[in-house]
Amino acid sequence: MVAAPALASITVTWQRTVLVCAIGVVAQGALAPYNGVTDLPDRDVLYGQIFAYFFVSLFSVYIAWRRETRARAFTAIASVAEAAQHALMHPPAPRVGAVRLAVRYVSAADAAQIGGDLYAVLDTPHGVRALIGDVRGKGLAAVQTSAVVLGAFREAAYDEGGLAHVAARVNTSVGREVGPGDFVTALFAQFHAPATVELLHYGHVAPMRVSRHGHVETLTPSDPWVPLGLADLVPGVPAPWRVPLHPGDVLVLCTDGVIEARGSHDGTFYPLTDRIGPLVADSASDLDAAVERVYGDLLAHTGGSLSDDAVLLLMAP
């Protein structure tokens, strides 16, 4: 009987815990003539049982109330955090301007939707512009840096006429807001007509172009550069380069959380270049299905979970 209120306090509401306690009182009163306690000459045992049950009941009701209060507070905080995360990293529509896209974002942080990896795709007066990046580190500091980068990019992408100027604005913001030793690898992209994409590299994973027939080509930057936040340490500025996109081609952008995902059996890195061809071939018209196939294959390689933030972004004009 004494255990019933304690069990109720961790499973049901405090009102139901009170009900369980009351039922326990009735049950113990009904059983009292049969358990021999009322027949004892010393009533201290009876009074001790009554006091113990009363104390356990009162404490159990408090525990149930406290648990409910904390659960409501956690739900409120989680909803606010979710709203903030959506405001910071709101998923783009399946089509931005003349570009179709699909994205899969995974945060390694528990109960978080964003982390140190970031991306944005915007339809600007200068064309569709995209950014994918990876902040050094994890946790709240990485999220704060992501907010700085995304805010600077969303502002500069509309104001600046050239992709190099956009990147320079973002780099200035990172250098001003981010602490010494921190940096952000990034890749900027701007789509031009007819069917070309301009790329600008800041120490990020090289993009890939997958043809309709599944041929994979790694688009090695013509002028590799250091990450954002470190660009002021080297002279000069990086030069963007243009790549044609033929009908049916898919541009694949990702972070190192994808290519450095370890296999569950042999510990090898995920061979994205070898796997992505047949998974993305002839899928320019259905990028959502393609990104799900790639992500499913990635999880199969790692055994069902990722240990690092990861972004996989597919784009097709």
Secondary structure, DSSP 8 states (H G I E B T S, - for coil): -THHHHHHHTTS-HHHHHHHHHHHHHHHHHHHHHHSSTT-S-THHHHHHHHHHHHHHHHHHHHHHHHHHHHHHHHHHHHHHHHHHHHHS----SEETTEEEEEEEE--STT-S--SEEEEEEEETTEEEEEEEEESS-HHHHHHHHHHHHHHHHHHHHH-SSHHHHHHHHHHHHHHHS-TT--EEEEEEEEETTTEEEEEEEB----EEE-TT--EEE---SS----BTSGGGSSS----EEEE--TT-EEEEE-HHHHT-B-TTT--B--HHHHHHHHHTT-TT-HHHHHHHHHHHHHHHHTS--SS-EEEEEEE-
